[in-house]
Amino acid sequence: REAVLSLWLWQNYSRRQILEIYLNRVYLGAGAYGVDAAARAYFGIPASRLSLWQAAVLAGLPRAPSALNPLANPRAAAIRARQVLAAMTAIGGITRQTEAAEASAIQFRPRPATGASWFALWALQQAGGAMPRNADAMLRVTLDPALQRAAEAALDREIAAHGAALNAHQGAVVVLDAASGAVRAMVGGYGDREGYNRAVLARRQTGSAFKPVVWLAALQAGLRPDTLVDDAPIDIHGYRPHDYEPRYLGEVTMATGLAQSLNTVAVRLLLRAGGPGRVIGLARRLGLNDDLPRNATLALGAGSVGVLQLASVYAPFFNGGMRVSPYGVTAVTSGGRMRRLFHAPPARVIPAGDAAAMMEMLRGVVERGTGRAAYIPGLFTAGKTGTSNDFRDAWFVGYARGDIIAVWVGNDDDEPMLGVAGGTLPARIFRAIAAVPP
């Protein structure tokens, strides 16, 4: 098919037109498609104003746009540009004197790094078939630049300050409008500013961040926040979960069990709610489509899910019980015509009363439980911490100012961190983002 398409292009377009089509659409890193977009992204000018060395930088990017662009790696971008200039000299395109002068002029101005390219690439995938094939297009998106900057800064600050000492080197953040599902910020990692998008692609164990689904299932089975549940040793066919703290509290309310993230309470509630199958069915209705274990470990978050998915699961707890589908593009404009994209509207998935009960119990987590680091005086915040075995994953997923803010911290190689729990770095990252004024 590609051979036939190549022959068709060769017969119907001039060589200059083919090159123009390519240069206007080739991906050049940082979410920039086409030379003009890349010129504006890296140098703040249109392509018509590029100097020779700047053009050499862009010409060198198609080989590895995510690794060689000036925002990701200025040193590698400069080395690659000098290779391009040397190649131009070798074929007689420029003189050695010009090569030397342009090579010495390479200097990238310090620019604030932006991770919006993660959102941009995800949004392009969302647009899908709405994108025209043979014309330029402009997307209207849901990104909030202030929240994006705040999310990047919060993640960077915590990992830069504590990551080396705690062996915590990566993270991801999603900010999602609880009422609609519009994604307002997306940070796919720490440091590289593009490439692998951990907020969308990674699958990590949730730990106790999954427990709200178990508690919701218990509510739907007829239990209430003040129902007493035993926090005591339990044995299920040799599986003996225990609490993080070495002591047991005896009978506690469901609300207290969630606030203190008690593991034996979670397993007992899983059984009283109808078992793993019933809870998994509820998770599916909430929008969690990843594989989940069909045993008692489900109650403690042994399943691995995505940050974006888990953010959407929490939305019904804070919007009155409506399931939302995350989206990032609202309209595509091309040729002077705007096409609005259809998004599945919020749909009732749990009763409003159960949603209100969950919201109040999740408020208790930050008021008196494991998520106290996310508490902000004078501002309603709520959410849940999560920590997987051996501190490999740490989460805080919660609500503030109408948004769900989901934070994950860990390592790409699954190496354990040193005591990083959901109530530490992730809760502080959440707090910093939640504190940003609207």
C-alpha positions as CSV (number, residue, x, y, z in Angstrom):
1,R,0.0,0.0,0.0
2,E,2.8,2.4,0.8
3,A,4.5,1.6,-2.5
4,V,1.3,2.4,-4.4
5,L,0.8,5.6,-2.4
6,S,4.3,6.7,-3.1
7,L,3.8,6.3,-6.9
8,W,0.5,8.2,-6.6
9,L,2.3,11.1,-4.8
10,W,5.1,11.0,-7.3
11,Q,2.7,11.4,-10.2
12,N,0.3,14.0,-8.7
13,Y,2.6,16.3,-6.8
14,S,5.8,18.1,-7.7
15,R,9.0,17.3,-5.7
16,R,8.7,20.7,-4.0
17,Q,5.1,20.1,-3.0
18,I,6.0,16.7,-1.5
19,L,8.7,18.3,0.6
20,E,6.4,21.0,1.7
21,I,3.7,18.6,2.8
22,Y,6.3,16.7,4.8
23,L,7.8,19.8,6.4
24,N,4.4,21.0,7.4
25,R,3.4,17.8,9.2
26,V,6.5,16.0,10.5
27,Y,6.7,15.7,14.3
28,L,9.5,17.7,15.7
29,G,9.1,17.2,19.5
30,A,7.4,19.1,22.3
31,G,4.0,18.6,20.7
32,A,5.0,20.5,17.6
33,Y,4.0,19.2,14.2
34,G,5.6,21.0,11.3
35,V,8.6,23.3,11.0
36,D,6.7,26.5,11.7
37,A,5.2,25.1,14.9
38,A,8.6,23.9,16.0
39,A,10.2,27.3,15.2
40,R,7.6,28.9,17.5
41,A,7.9,26.3,20.2
42,Y,11.7,26.4,20.4
43,F,12.7,29.9,19.3
44,G,9.5,32.0,19.6
45,I,9.6,33.0,15.9
46,P,7.9,31.8,12.7
47,A,9.9,29.6,10.3
48,S,10.4,32.5,7.9
49,R,12.7,34.2,10.5
50,L,14.9,31.2,11.3
51,S,18.6,31.7,11.2
52,L,20.8,29.1,9.5
53,W,21.8,27.4,12.8
54,Q,18.2,27.4,14.0
55,A,17.1,25.8,10.8
56,A,19.9,23.2,11.3
57,V,18.5,22.4,14.8
58,L,15.1,21.7,13.3
59,A,16.5,19.7,10.4
60,G,18.2,17.4,12.8
61,L,15.2,16.6,14.9
62,P,13.2,14.0,12.8
63,R,15.7,11.3,13.8
64,A,14.7,11.5,17.5
65,P,12.5,14.5,18.2
66,S,11.7,13.7,21.8
67,A,15.4,13.2,22.7
68,L,17.1,15.8,20.6
69,N,14.9,18.9,20.9
70,P,16.2,22.0,22.7
71,L,13.7,21.7,25.6
72,A,14.4,18.1,26.3
73,N,18.2,18.2,25.8
74,P,19.9,21.4,24.7
75,R,23.3,19.8,24.6
76,A,22.2,17.0,22.3
77,A,20.3,19.5,20.1
78,A,23.4,21.6,19.7
79,I,25.6,18.5,18.8
80,R,23.0,17.3,16.3
81,A,22.8,20.8,14.7
82,R,26.6,20.9,14.2
83,Q,26.3,17.6,12.5
84,V,23.8,19.1,10.1
85,L,26.0,22.1,9.4
86,A,28.9,19.8,8.8
87,A,26.9,17.8,6.3
88,M,25.9,21.0,4.5
89,T,29.6,21.9,4.2
90,A,30.4,18.4,2.9
91,I,28.0,18.8,0.0
92,G,29.0,22.3,-0.8
93,G,25.9,24.0,0.5
94,I,27.8,26.4,2.8
95,T,31.5,27.2,3.3
96,R,33.6,26.1,6.2
97,Q,33.7,29.7,7.4
98,T,29.9,29.8,7.5
99,E,29.8,26.5,9.2
100,A,32.2,27.6,11.9
101,A,30.3,30.9,12.5
102,E,26.9,29.3,12.7
103,A,28.1,26.5,14.9
104,S,29.6,29.0,17.4
105,A,26.3,31.0,17.4
106,I,24.2,28.1,18.7
107,Q,22.8,29.1,22.0
108,F,19.4,28.3,23.5
109,R,17.8,30.8,25.7
110,P,16.6,29.5,29.0
111,R,12.9,28.9,28.6
112,P,10.4,27.6,31.2
113,A,9.9,23.9,30.5
114,T,6.3,22.9,29.8
115,G,4.9,19.5,29.9
116,A,1.9,20.5,27.8
117,S,3.2,18.3,25.0
118,W,2.0,15.3,27.0
119,F,-1.5,16.7,26.9
120,A,-1.1,17.8,23.3
121,L,-0.2,14.3,22.0
122,W,-3.0,12.7,24.1
123,A,-5.5,15.3,22.7
124,L,-4.5,14.6,19.1
125,Q,-5.3,10.9,19.7
126,Q,-8.6,12.0,21.2
127,A,-9.4,14.1,18.1
128,G,-8.9,10.9,16.0
129,G,-11.0,10.9,12.8
130,A,-12.1,14.5,13.3
131,M,-8.6,15.7,12.1
132,P,-8.6,16.6,8.4
133,R,-6.1,14.7,6.3
134,N,-5.0,17.3,3.8
135,A,-5.5,20.6,5.6
136,D,-4.2,22.4,8.7
137,A,-6.4,22.4,11.7
138,M,-6.8,24.1,15.1
139,L,-7.9,22.3,18.2
140,R,-9.9,23.9,21.0
141,V,-8.8,22.0,24.1
142,T,-9.7,21.9,27.8
143,L,-6.1,22.5,29.1
144,D,-5.8,25.2,31.9
145,P,-2.3,26.7,31.5
146,A,-2.2,28.0,35.1
147,L,-3.1,24.5,36.5
148,Q,-0.7,22.9,34.1
149,R,2.2,25.0,35.4
150,A,1.1,24.5,39.0
151,A,1.0,20.7,38.5
152,E,4.4,20.6,36.8
153,A,6.0,22.8,39.5
154,A,4.5,20.8,42.4
155,L,5.7,17.5,41.1
156,D,9.2,18.9,40.2
157,R,9.6,20.6,43.5
158,E,8.9,17.5,45.6
159,I,11.0,15.1,43.6
160,A,13.9,17.5,43.2
161,A,13.9,18.2,47.0
162,H,13.3,14.6,48.3
163,G,13.6,12.2,45.4
164,A,17.3,11.3,45.7
165,A,17.1,10.8,49.5
166,L,13.9,8.7,49.2
167,N,14.7,6.9,45.9
168,A,11.6,8.4,44.3
169,H,12.4,9.5,40.8
170,Q,9.2,9.7,38.8
171,G,5.6,10.8,39.1
172,A,2.5,11.8,37.2
173,V,-0.4,14.1,37.7
174,V,-3.9,14.5,36.2
175,V,-6.3,17.3,37.0
176,L,-9.9,16.5,35.8
177,D,-13.1,18.5,36.1
178,A,-15.3,16.4,38.3
179,A,-18.5,17.6,36.8
180,S,-17.7,17.0,33.1
181,G,-14.5,14.9,32.7
182,A,-12.6,17.7,31.0
183,V,-8.9,17.2,31.6
184,R,-7.4,20.5,32.8
185,A,-3.8,19.5,33.4
186,M,-1.7,16.4,32.6
187,V,1.9,15.8,33.7
188,G,3.3,12.6,32.3
189,G,6.6,12.5,34.2
190,Y,9.4,14.3,36.0
191,G,12.3,15.8,34.1
192,D,12.0,14.8,30.5
193,R,9.0,16.9,29.8
194,E,7.8,14.7,27.0
195,G,8.0,11.2,25.7
196,Y,6.5,8.4,27.8
197,N,3.2,9.6,29.3
198,R,2.9,8.0,32.7
199,A,-0.4,9.7,33.3
200,V,-2.1,7.8,30.5
201,L,0.1,4.8,29.6
202,A,1.6,3.5,32.9
203,R,-0.3,0.9,35.0
204,R,0.6,0.9,38.7
205,Q,-0.7,-0.8,41.8
206,T,-3.1,1.5,43.6
207,G,-2.7,0.3,47.1
208,S,-5.4,1.9,49.4
209,A,-6.4,4.4,46.7
210,F,-8.7,1.7,45.5
211,K,-10.5,1.3,48.8
212,P,-13.2,3.9,48.1
213,V,-14.6,1.5,45.5
214,V,-14.8,-1.2,48.2
215,W,-16.5,1.2,50.6
216,L,-19.0,2.3,47.9
217,A,-19.8,-1.4,47.3
218,A,-20.5,-1.8,51.0
219,L,-22.8,1.2,51.0
220,Q,-24.7,-0.4,48.1
221,A,-25.0,-3.6,50.1
222,G,-26.9,-1.7,52.8
223,L,-24.1,-0.7,55.2
224,R,-23.7,3.0,56.3
225,P,-20.8,5.2,57.3
226,D,-21.5,4.5,61.0
227,T,-21.8,0.7,60.6
228,L,-19.3,-1.0,62.9
229,V,-16.7,-3.3,61.4
230,D,-14.1,-5.3,63.3
231,D,-10.4,-4.3,62.9
232,A,-8.8,-7.5,64.0
233,P,-6.7,-10.3,62.5
234,I,-8.3,-12.2,59.7
235,D,-7.4,-15.4,57.7
236,I,-8.8,-16.2,54.3
237,H,-7.5,-19.5,53.1
238,G,-4.0,-18.6,54.3
239,Y,-4.2,-14.9,53.2
240,R,-3.6,-12.8,56.4
241,P,-3.7,-9.1,55.7
242,H,-2.6,-6.8,58.4
243,D,-2.8,-3.1,59.1
244,Y,0.1,-0.6,58.5
245,E,0.3,0.0,62.2
246,P,1.2,-3.0,64.4
247,R,-1.9,-2.7,66.6
248,Y,-5.6,-3.3,65.9
249,L,-8.4,-1.0,66.9
250,G,-11.2,-3.4,67.4
251,E,-14.7,-2.3,66.3
252,V,-14.6,0.9,64.3
253,T,-17.1,2.7,62.0
254,M,-16.8,2.4,58.3
255,A,-15.9,6.1,58.2
256,T,-13.0,5.6,60.6
257,G,-11.8,2.5,58.7
258,L,-11.5,4.6,55.6
259,A,-9.9,7.6,57.3
260,Q,-7.3,5.3,58.9
261,S,-7.0,3.0,55.8
262,L,-7.4,-0.1,57.9
263,N,-6.7,-3.2,55.8
264,T,-8.6,-5.8,57.8
265,V,-11.6,-3.6,57.7
266,A,-11.3,-3.3,53.9
267,V,-11.2,-7.1,53.4
268,R,-14.2,-7.6,55.7
269,L,-16.1,-4.9,53.8
270,L,-15.2,-6.6,50.5
271,L,-16.8,-9.9,51.8
272,R,-19.9,-8.1,53.2
273,A,-20.3,-6.3,49.9
274,G,-20.6,-9.6,47.9
275,G,-17.0,-10.5,47.2
276,P,-14.4,-9.5,44.6
277,G,-16.7,-10.1,41.6
278,R,-19.3,-7.7,42.9
279,V,-16.7,-5.0,43.6
280,I,-15.0,-5.5,40.2
281,G,-18.4,-5.1,38.5
282,L,-18.9,-1.8,40.4
283,A,-15.4,-0.7,39.3
284,R,-16.3,-1.4,35.7
285,R,-19.4,0.7,36.0
286,L,-17.3,3.6,37.4
287,G,-15.0,3.4,34.4
288,L,-12.1,1.3,35.6
289,N,-11.4,-1.2,32.8
290,D,-8.0,-2.6,33.7
291,D,-7.5,-6.1,34.9
292,L,-8.2,-6.5,38.6
293,P,-7.5,-9.6,40.9
294,R,-10.5,-11.7,41.7
295,N,-9.5,-12.4,45.3
296,A,-9.3,-10.7,48.6
297,T,-6.1,-8.7,47.7
298,L,-8.5,-6.6,45.6
299,A,-9.5,-4.8,48.8
300,L,-6.0,-3.6,49.4
301,G,-5.5,-2.3,45.8
302,A,-3.4,-5.2,44.4
303,G,-4.7,-4.3,40.9
304,S,-2.7,-2.0,38.6
305,V,-4.5,1.0,36.9
306,G,-3.8,4.2,35.1
307,V,-3.7,7.7,36.7
308,L,-6.2,9.1,34.3
309,Q,-8.6,6.2,34.8
310,L,-8.4,6.4,38.6
311,A,-9.0,10.2,38.5
312,S,-12.3,9.6,36.6
313,V,-13.4,6.8,39.0
314,Y,-13.3,9.4,41.9
315,A,-15.4,11.9,40.0
316,P,-18.8,10.4,40.9
317,F,-18.0,10.7,44.6
318,F,-17.9,14.5,44.2
319,N,-20.4,15.3,41.4
320,G,-23.5,13.7,42.9
321,G,-23.0,10.2,41.5
322,M,-22.4,10.8,37.7
323,R,-19.8,8.8,35.7
324,V,-17.7,11.0,33.5
325,S,-15.4,10.1,30.5
326,P,-12.1,12.1,30.3
327,Y,-11.7,14.2,27.3
328,G,-9.3,17.0,26.1
329,V,-10.7,18.3,22.8
330,T,-13.9,20.2,22.4
331,A,-13.8,21.3,18.7
332,V,-11.7,21.1,15.6
333,T,-11.5,24.1,13.2
334,S,-10.3,23.7,9.6
335,G,-10.9,25.7,6.5
336,G,-12.8,28.3,8.4
337,R,-15.4,25.7,9.7
338,M,-15.6,24.6,13.3
339,R,-16.7,21.1,14.2
340,R,-17.6,20.4,17.8
341,L,-16.7,17.0,19.0
342,F,-19.2,14.7,20.8
343,H,-18.4,13.5,24.3
344,A,-20.4,11.1,26.3
345,P,-22.4,13.2,28.8
346,P,-22.2,12.5,32.5
347,A,-24.5,9.5,33.4
348,R,-25.9,8.4,36.6
349,V,-23.9,5.5,38.0
350,I,-24.5,5.6,41.8
351,P,-27.3,7.2,43.9
352,A,-26.7,10.7,45.0
353,G,-27.0,9.7,48.6
354,D,-24.2,7.2,48.3
355,A,-22.1,9.8,46.6
356,A,-22.7,12.2,49.4
357,A,-21.7,9.6,52.0
358,M,-18.5,8.8,50.1
359,M,-17.6,12.5,49.9
360,E,-18.0,12.9,53.6
361,M,-15.9,9.8,54.4
362,L,-13.2,11.0,52.0
363,R,-13.3,14.3,53.8
364,G,-12.5,12.5,57.0
365,V,-9.3,11.1,55.4
366,V,-7.8,14.6,55.2
367,E,-9.3,15.9,58.4
368,R,-8.3,13.2,60.8
369,G,-6.8,10.3,58.8
370,T,-3.8,9.3,56.6
371,G,-4.3,12.3,54.2
372,R,-3.8,15.1,56.7
373,A,-1.0,16.5,54.6
374,A,-3.6,17.4,52.0
375,Y,-5.7,19.5,54.4
376,I,-6.0,23.2,53.6
377,P,-7.7,25.5,56.2
378,G,-10.7,27.3,54.7
379,L,-10.9,25.1,51.6
380,F,-12.9,21.8,51.2
381,T,-10.5,19.1,50.2
382,A,-11.1,15.3,50.4
383,G,-9.4,12.2,49.0
384,K,-7.6,9.0,49.6
385,T,-4.0,7.9,50.1
386,G,-2.6,4.8,48.6
387,T,0.7,2.9,49.1
388,S,1.6,-0.4,47.4
389,N,3.8,-3.2,48.9
390,D,7.4,-2.2,49.8
391,F,6.6,1.5,48.9
392,R,6.8,0.9,45.2
393,D,3.9,3.2,44.5
394,A,2.4,6.1,46.4
395,W,-0.8,7.9,45.5
396,F,-3.1,10.6,46.5
397,V,-6.4,11.1,44.6
398,G,-8.7,13.8,45.8
399,Y,-11.0,16.7,45.3
400,A,-10.6,20.5,45.5
401,R,-12.2,23.5,43.8
402,G,-14.4,21.3,41.5
403,D,-11.5,19.2,40.3
404,I,-10.2,15.7,40.8
405,I,-6.4,15.8,41.3
406,A,-4.7,12.4,41.0
407,V,-1.0,12.1,41.9
408,W,1.3,9.1,41.6
409,V,4.9,8.9,42.7
410,G,7.3,5.9,42.1
411,N,10.0,4.5,39.9
412,D,9.8,3.3,36.3
413,D,11.7,0.1,37.2
414,D,9.4,-0.6,40.1
415,E,12.2,-0.2,42.6
416,P,11.0,0.4,46.1
417,M,11.1,3.9,47.5
418,L,12.3,4.6,51.1
419,G,9.1,5.0,53.1
420,V,7.2,7.1,50.6
421,A,3.6,6.7,51.4
422,G,0.5,8.3,49.8
423,G,0.3,10.7,52.7
424,T,3.7,12.2,52.1
425,L,5.0,13.4,48.7
426,P,1.7,12.7,46.8
427,A,-0.5,14.5,49.4
428,R,1.9,17.5,49.4
429,I,1.8,17.6,45.6
430,F,-2.0,17.5,45.7
431,R,-2.1,20.3,48.3
432,A,0.2,22.6,46.3
433,I,-2.0,22.2,43.2
434,A,-5.3,22.5,45.1
435,A,-4.1,25.8,46.7
436,V,-3.8,27.5,43.3
437,P,-6.6,30.1,43.2
438,P,-9.2,29.8,40.4
